[in-house]
């Protein structure tokens, strides 16, 4: 009887072990299917070669997702620069600590041909944001019954800078202080101008010389001179210009290139980037990262590294500088002094592009 009891215990133990084995296998299958479903949402930035690199990237990305929010917003995957390895993989890097050579190689990989690759990069960024259900912030500018007038003094004869004309101007200014009327006339530069500038479109302003094109652009960007009287309504997304600082939202590029001659091209763009800050890029990046984490989406590693690098505020050297100089063709003169009439520097066309880069 004791022998039979021992056999029954062995049989029951065998059944329990079989049940445990089936439970472990079913749990493993569920985890594997879940991992495959998450990995299938990874956007590879290369052609698949079947060697399991996508799964390796997914594991590395899972390591980044476990980091705290601040570190996660500064960590991304970049190509391993070790030349001794036959198969190059990815490595986790801090985008705030990228060196000059790393930034250069990253931009060169993103944009090899300016005409095509820049558009591809912008489309990838747009596709990433659209995939999580976000929209880029847009601005619609409306102006209604816009009038700009200038008060000019009537000058009899030729207004040459002679001693007599200067004396008359001084007397005229003294008369103005007493409240007496002087010989002045109002010149209307813009008269009852209406229009809408739609977001996401390139608007071309055409007109003959002296018709008020520059005045209109300055009025819309909030850069109008104080001696001009502006009336009418200008709004950005329904907000008037006195409700915010328009210079932080729009930029007017003057036809005159005013730069510090002793600074290099890179120093000028870096200084401009630090003055302007990153704007809303940090908030957008945090929201995109949060939604991707909730949805289990692994983004394109190069696009993620670029977006995170340009979203960090307070950097002395920014990846945005290398990007702007690359697409504007200023990378060939990045370390050249701007120069002026007394010292040799960059060309006139490069100065004009540098003015655009500063904005």
C-alpha positions as CSV (number, residue, x, y, z in Angstrom):
1,X,0.0,0.0,0.0
2,X,2.9,2.3,0.8
3,X,4.4,1.6,-2.6
4,X,1.1,2.3,-4.4
5,X,0.7,5.6,-2.4
6,X,4.2,6.7,-3.5
7,X,3.3,6.0,-7.1
8,X,0.2,8.1,-6.9
9,X,2.2,11.0,-5.4
10,X,4.7,10.8,-8.2
11,X,1.9,10.8,-10.8
12,X,0.2,13.8,-9.3
13,X,3.5,15.6,-9.1
14,X,4.1,14.9,-12.8
15,X,0.6,16.3,-13.7
16,X,1.3,19.5,-11.7
17,X,4.7,19.9,-13.5
18,X,3.0,19.5,-16.9
19,X,0.4,22.1,-15.9
20,X,3.1,24.5,-14.9
21,X,4.9,23.9,-18.1
22,X,1.8,24.7,-20.2
23,X,1.2,27.8,-18.2
24,X,4.8,29.1,-18.8
25,X,4.6,28.3,-22.5
26,X,1.2,30.2,-22.9
27,X,2.6,33.2,-21.0
28,X,5.7,33.2,-23.1
29,X,3.6,33.1,-26.3
30,X,1.5,36.1,-25.1
31,X,4.6,38.1,-24.3
32,X,6.2,37.2,-27.6
33,X,3.1,38.2,-29.6
34,X,2.9,41.5,-27.6
35,X,6.6,42.2,-28.4
36,X,6.1,41.4,-32.0
37,X,3.0,43.7,-32.2
38,X,5.0,46.6,-30.6
39,X,8.1,45.9,-32.8
40,X,6.0,45.9,-35.9
41,X,5.2,49.6,-35.3
42,X,8.9,50.4,-35.6
43,X,9.8,52.5,-38.6
44,X,13.1,51.2,-39.9
45,X,15.4,53.8,-41.4
46,X,17.1,51.2,-43.5
47,X,16.2,48.3,-45.7
48,X,15.5,45.2,-43.6
49,X,18.2,42.6,-43.9
50,X,16.6,39.9,-41.8
51,X,19.4,39.9,-39.2
52,X,17.1,41.0,-36.3
53,X,18.4,44.5,-36.1
54,X,14.9,45.9,-35.7
55,X,14.3,43.8,-32.6
56,X,17.7,45.0,-31.2
57,X,16.6,48.6,-31.9
58,X,13.3,47.9,-30.2
59,X,15.1,46.7,-27.1
60,X,17.4,49.7,-27.0
61,X,14.4,52.0,-27.4
62,X,12.7,50.2,-24.5
63,X,15.8,51.1,-22.4
64,X,15.3,54.8,-23.3
65,X,11.6,54.6,-22.5
66,X,12.4,53.5,-18.9
67,X,14.4,56.6,-18.3
68,X,13.0,59.6,-16.4
69,X,11.3,62.2,-18.5
70,X,14.1,64.7,-18.5
71,X,16.7,62.1,-19.5
72,X,14.4,60.5,-22.0
73,X,13.9,63.9,-23.8
74,X,17.7,64.1,-24.1
75,X,18.5,60.5,-25.1
76,X,18.2,58.9,-28.5
77,X,19.8,56.3,-30.8
78,X,22.6,57.1,-33.2
79,X,24.8,55.0,-35.4
80,X,27.7,53.4,-33.7
81,X,30.8,55.2,-34.9
82,X,33.2,52.3,-34.1
83,X,34.9,51.5,-37.4
84,X,36.3,48.3,-36.1
85,X,32.9,46.6,-36.1
86,X,31.8,44.8,-39.2
87,X,28.1,45.3,-38.4
88,X,27.3,48.8,-37.2
89,X,24.5,49.1,-34.7
90,X,22.9,51.8,-32.7
91,X,24.0,53.3,-29.4
92,X,22.2,55.4,-26.8
93,X,23.6,59.0,-26.8
94,X,22.8,62.2,-24.9
95,X,21.9,64.8,-27.6
96,X,23.1,67.6,-25.4
97,X,26.7,66.3,-25.5
98,X,27.1,65.9,-29.2
99,X,30.5,67.1,-30.4
100,X,31.3,69.1,-33.4
101,X,32.2,66.1,-35.5
102,X,29.1,64.1,-34.4
103,X,26.8,67.0,-35.3
104,X,28.5,67.4,-38.7
105,X,28.2,63.6,-39.4
106,X,24.6,63.6,-38.3
107,X,23.6,66.5,-40.6
108,X,25.6,65.0,-43.5
109,X,23.7,61.8,-43.1
110,X,20.3,63.5,-42.9
111,X,20.9,65.9,-45.8
112,X,23.2,64.6,-48.5
113,X,21.4,66.4,-51.3
114,X,19.8,69.7,-50.2
115,X,17.2,69.7,-52.9
116,X,15.7,66.3,-52.0
117,X,16.8,65.3,-48.5
118,X,15.6,68.4,-46.8
119,X,12.1,67.8,-48.1
120,X,12.3,64.2,-47.0
121,X,13.3,65.2,-43.5
122,X,10.5,67.6,-43.2
123,X,8.0,65.0,-44.4
124,X,9.3,62.5,-41.9
125,X,8.8,65.0,-39.1
126,X,5.3,65.8,-40.3
127,X,4.5,62.1,-40.6
128,X,5.7,61.4,-37.1
129,X,3.5,64.2,-35.6
130,X,0.5,63.2,-37.7
131,X,0.8,59.6,-36.6
132,X,0.2,60.5,-32.9
133,X,-2.8,62.8,-33.8
134,X,-1.0,66.1,-33.2
135,X,-1.0,69.2,-35.4
136,X,1.7,71.8,-36.0
137,X,0.8,75.2,-34.5
138,X,-0.3,77.5,-37.3
139,X,-0.8,81.2,-37.6
140,X,-3.3,83.1,-39.7
141,X,-2.7,86.8,-40.2
142,X,-5.6,89.1,-41.0
143,X,-5.5,92.8,-41.7
144,X,-8.6,94.9,-42.2
145,X,-8.9,98.6,-43.1
146,X,-5.2,99.0,-42.7
147,X,-4.0,102.6,-43.1
148,X,-0.5,104.0,-42.7
149,X,0.2,107.7,-42.9
150,X,3.2,109.9,-42.6
151,X,3.4,113.5,-41.6
152,X,5.7,115.5,-43.8
153,X,6.8,119.1,-43.6
154,X,6.1,121.2,-46.7
155,X,9.4,122.6,-47.9
156,X,9.4,125.6,-50.3
157,X,12.0,125.2,-53.0
158,X,14.8,122.6,-52.7
159,X,15.4,121.1,-49.3
160,X,19.2,121.3,-49.5
161,X,21.2,121.0,-46.2
162,X,22.2,124.6,-46.2
163,X,22.6,126.9,-43.2
164,X,19.4,128.8,-44.1
165,X,17.3,125.6,-44.4
166,X,18.7,124.2,-41.2
167,X,17.8,127.5,-39.4
168,X,14.2,127.3,-40.7
169,X,13.9,123.7,-39.5
170,X,15.0,124.7,-36.0
171,X,12.5,127.6,-35.9
172,X,9.8,125.2,-37.2
173,X,10.5,122.8,-34.4
174,X,10.3,125.6,-31.8
175,X,7.0,126.7,-33.2
176,X,5.6,123.2,-32.9
177,X,6.4,123.2,-29.2
178,X,4.2,126.3,-28.7
179,X,1.2,124.4,-30.3
180,X,1.0,126.6,-33.3
181,X,0.2,125.1,-36.7
182,X,3.0,124.6,-39.2
183,X,3.0,123.8,-42.9
184,X,2.7,120.0,-42.8
185,X,0.9,117.5,-45.0
186,X,-0.1,113.9,-44.5
187,X,1.0,111.4,-47.1
188,X,-1.0,108.2,-47.2
189,X,1.3,105.2,-47.8
190,X,-1.4,102.5,-47.3
191,X,-5.1,103.3,-47.6
192,X,-7.8,100.8,-46.6
193,X,-5.8,97.6,-47.3
194,X,-7.5,94.3,-46.5
195,X,-6.3,90.7,-46.7
196,X,-5.7,87.3,-45.2
197,X,-2.4,85.4,-45.1
198,X,-3.3,81.7,-44.8
199,X,-1.0,79.3,-42.8
200,X,1.1,76.7,-44.6
201,X,1.2,78.8,-47.8
202,X,3.9,80.8,-49.5
203,X,2.5,84.3,-50.2
204,X,4.1,86.5,-52.9
205,X,3.7,90.3,-52.6
206,X,4.2,92.1,-55.9
207,X,4.0,95.8,-56.7
208,X,5.9,98.7,-58.4
209,X,8.5,100.6,-56.5
210,X,7.1,103.0,-53.9
211,X,3.7,101.4,-53.6
212,X,4.1,100.4,-49.9
213,X,5.3,96.8,-50.0
214,X,7.9,97.3,-47.3
215,X,5.5,99.4,-45.2
216,X,2.9,96.6,-45.3
217,X,5.4,93.9,-44.3
218,X,6.7,96.0,-41.5
219,X,3.2,96.8,-40.3
220,X,2.2,93.1,-40.3
221,X,5.4,92.1,-38.4
222,X,5.1,94.9,-35.8
223,X,8.3,96.7,-37.0
224,X,6.8,99.9,-38.2
225,X,8.6,103.2,-37.4
226,X,7.3,105.3,-34.6
227,X,6.9,108.4,-36.8
228,X,4.3,106.6,-38.9
229,X,0.7,106.5,-37.9
230,X,-1.0,103.1,-38.3
231,X,-4.7,102.5,-38.0
232,X,-6.9,99.5,-38.7
233,X,-6.9,96.0,-37.4
234,X,-4.1,93.4,-37.6
235,X,-4.6,90.1,-35.9
236,X,-2.7,86.8,-35.4
237,X,-5.2,84.0,-34.9
238,X,-7.7,86.5,-33.7
239,X,-5.2,88.3,-31.3
240,X,-4.3,91.9,-31.9
241,X,-0.7,93.1,-31.9
242,X,-1.1,94.8,-28.5
243,X,-2.0,91.5,-26.9
244,X,1.4,89.8,-27.5
245,X,4.9,90.5,-28.8
246,X,4.7,90.1,-32.6
247,X,8.5,90.0,-32.9
248,X,8.5,86.6,-31.2
249,X,6.1,85.2,-33.8
250,X,7.1,86.8,-37.1
251,X,10.4,88.1,-38.5
252,X,11.0,90.8,-41.0
253,X,14.1,90.3,-43.1
254,X,15.5,93.7,-44.2
255,X,17.1,94.4,-47.5
256,X,20.1,95.7,-45.6
257,X,22.6,93.1,-44.2
258,X,23.7,94.3,-40.8
259,X,26.1,92.0,-39.0
260,X,29.1,92.2,-36.6
261,X,32.1,92.0,-38.9
262,X,34.4,90.4,-36.2
263,X,32.2,87.4,-35.8
264,X,32.2,84.2,-37.9
265,X,29.2,82.8,-39.7
266,X,28.8,80.0,-37.1
267,X,29.1,82.4,-34.2
268,X,26.5,84.7,-35.7
269,X,23.9,81.9,-36.2
270,X,24.6,80.4,-32.8
271,X,24.2,83.7,-31.1
272,X,20.9,84.3,-32.9
273,X,19.7,80.8,-31.9
274,X,20.4,81.4,-28.3
275,X,18.6,84.8,-28.3
276,X,15.5,83.3,-30.0
277,X,15.4,80.1,-27.9
278,X,13.6,77.0,-29.0
279,X,10.1,78.3,-28.8
280,X,7.4,75.6,-28.6
281,X,9.6,72.8,-29.9
282,X,10.2,71.5,-26.4
283,X,6.5,71.3,-25.6
284,X,5.8,69.6,-28.9
285,X,8.6,67.1,-28.5
286,X,7.4,66.2,-25.0
287,X,3.8,65.7,-26.1
288,X,4.9,63.6,-29.1
289,X,7.1,61.4,-26.9
290,X,4.3,60.9,-24.4
291,X,1.8,59.8,-27.0
292,X,4.3,57.5,-28.7
293,X,5.1,55.9,-25.4
294,X,1.4,55.3,-24.6
295,X,0.8,53.9,-28.1
296,X,4.0,51.7,-28.1
297,X,5.4,53.4,-31.2
298,X,9.1,53.4,-31.9
299,X,10.0,56.4,-34.2
300,X,12.7,56.7,-36.8
301,X,15.9,57.0,-34.8
302,X,17.5,59.7,-36.9
303,X,14.4,61.9,-36.9
304,X,14.0,61.4,-33.1
305,X,17.6,62.4,-32.5
306,X,17.3,65.5,-34.7
307,X,14.0,66.6,-33.1
308,X,15.3,66.1,-29.6
309,X,18.6,67.9,-30.3
310,X,16.9,71.1,-31.6
311,X,14.4,71.0,-28.7
312,X,17.0,71.5,-25.9
313,X,17.3,75.0,-24.7
314,X,20.4,76.8,-23.4
315,X,23.0,75.0,-25.6
316,X,26.1,77.0,-26.6
317,X,26.4,74.9,-29.8
318,X,23.1,73.7,-31.4
319,X,22.4,71.2,-34.1
320,X,20.0,73.7,-35.5
321,X,22.9,75.9,-36.5
322,X,24.5,73.1,-38.5
323,X,21.2,72.3,-40.2
324,X,20.5,76.0,-41.1
325,X,24.0,76.5,-42.5
326,X,23.7,73.3,-44.5
327,X,20.4,74.1,-46.3
328,X,21.5,77.7,-46.9
329,X,24.9,76.7,-48.3
330,X,26.8,78.5,-45.5
331,X,28.6,75.4,-44.2
332,X,31.5,76.1,-46.6
333,X,32.2,79.4,-44.9
334,X,31.1,78.5,-41.3
335,X,34.5,79.6,-39.8
336,X,35.0,82.7,-42.0
337,X,34.7,86.2,-40.6
338,X,31.7,88.1,-41.9
339,X,33.9,91.1,-42.6
340,X,33.1,94.7,-43.8
341,X,34.5,97.4,-46.0
342,X,37.8,97.4,-44.0
343,X,38.3,93.6,-43.6
344,X,37.8,90.8,-46.1
345,X,35.0,88.4,-45.3
346,X,32.1,86.5,-46.9
347,X,30.5,87.5,-50.2
348,X,27.4,89.6,-50.6
349,X,25.2,86.6,-51.4
350,X,26.4,84.8,-48.4
351,X,25.6,87.8,-46.2
352,X,22.1,87.9,-47.6
353,X,21.7,84.2,-46.8
354,X,23.2,84.8,-43.3
355,X,20.6,87.5,-42.7
356,X,17.9,84.9,-43.5
357,X,19.6,82.3,-41.3
358,X,19.5,84.7,-38.3
359,X,15.8,84.8,-38.5
